[in-house]
């Protein structure tokens, strides 16, 4: 059993009609408009963001496939709460950024995690696992 599964957690409900489960020591911070942003308050390991984008039509398999094909090295995923999409990573000047594009009805949930470039590989793996659990916890359409 990993120490991640033993840690306490907290529910965050967004004004954008979704909720997630965050690790206990993570908190929200002010970022761009229409973005929910979070970080670990005990030791900065990276910044996690979620943007919800409404589109003009219900998402279909072709829409998801076209978006998937536009990203190199993307891997298809689905969450326990019925979101489908893909994930990929890119290198940037500020470090490595991990992306998840998740689709449900007429919304795209774009999640990103900019990892602290000073982390070692083990810390990075732990942080990506934490973020994966947050993403898997997304519940949508809370209206």
N, C-alpha and C positions, 0 to 999 in steps of 0.2 A: 504494500500500500504506500503510495507516495504521500509526502507531507502536504502536497497541494490539496488532496482530497480531504485532509483532516482539518484544514484551516476553516475559520468561520467565514461567512459570506453575508452579503447584504443585497437587497433588491433595489434596483434603480428603475423608476418609471419615467419615461421621457415624455415631454410635451408633444413628441412626434408619433405618439400612439404605438409604442413598443416598450417592453421591459427587458431587463437583463439582470443577471446575478453577478455581482462584482466581488472580488476578494475583499475581506474586511478592511484592509489598510489602503484600499484604492478610493480615490475621491474624484469628483468632477471639478473641472476648472473651466474658466471662460476662454473660449477660442473664437473661431469665426462664427458668424451668424448661421443658424440652421445646422449646427454641428454640436453633438455631445462629445466632450473630450474628458479623458480620465488619465490618472497616473497613480503610481504607488507612492504613498506619502512617507514610508519608512526609508526607502532608498530608491532614487530615480533610476528606473531600468528602461524607460521608454514612455512614449505617449500613444495612447489608444484613442481613436476617433470613430464616430459613427455618423454618417450623413444619410438622411432618407430623402430619396428623390422620387417624386410622383411622375409617372409617365402617362401619356395620353391613351394608352390601351392596356388591356390585361396582358400581362407577360405570357408569352407562349414559348414553346421549345425552340422555335426558330430564332426568336429574339435572344434567348439565352445562348444558343449555339453561336450566333453571329458575334456576340460580345466575347464569348469564350475564345473564339478563333482569333480575335484581335490582340490577344495577350500571349506572348511567348512563355512557354513552360508552365502554363496554367494547368491546374488539376481540378477536376469536377468534384463537388462536395454536396452534401445535403445535411441539414441539421435535424435534431430530434423533434423540432417543432414545425417541420414541414417547409422550411426554406430551402431552395435549390440554388446552386450557383457554382462558383469556382474560386480558387485562391491562387496567388502567385506572389513573387517577391521581385524587388528591383533594388539595385544599388543606387544611392544618391550621395550627394556631397556631405549630407549630415549623417550618413550611415545607411543601414539596410532598412527598407520599408517593406512590410508584408501587407498584402491586400486581400480582402475577401469581398466578392460581389455576390450578394444574395438577393433572390427575387421572390416576391409573393404578391399575387394579384396585380395591381397596377403600381407597385412600388419597388424600388431598388434600394437595398441597404448596402451602402459602401462603407466598409470597415477598413481601417488602416492602423498599423502599429509601427511607429518609428522606433527602432530599438537603439538603446544607448550604445554607441560604437566602442565604448570602453569596457563593455561587458565581455567576459570570457565565454567560450562556446557552451559550457555547462549552464551558466546563467541564462544565456540566450535560449537554450532548449527549454528551460523551466518557464521562462516568460512566454514563449510561444505556446506552450502547453496551457498556461493560465488564460491567455487570450483566446485560444481555441475553445476552452470551456465557457468563457464569456459569450463567444459567438454562438456556441451550441445552445446557450440558454435563452437566446432571443425569442420572445413571444411577441407576436404582431397583432395589429388591429384591435387595440384595447378600447376603442371608442364605445 
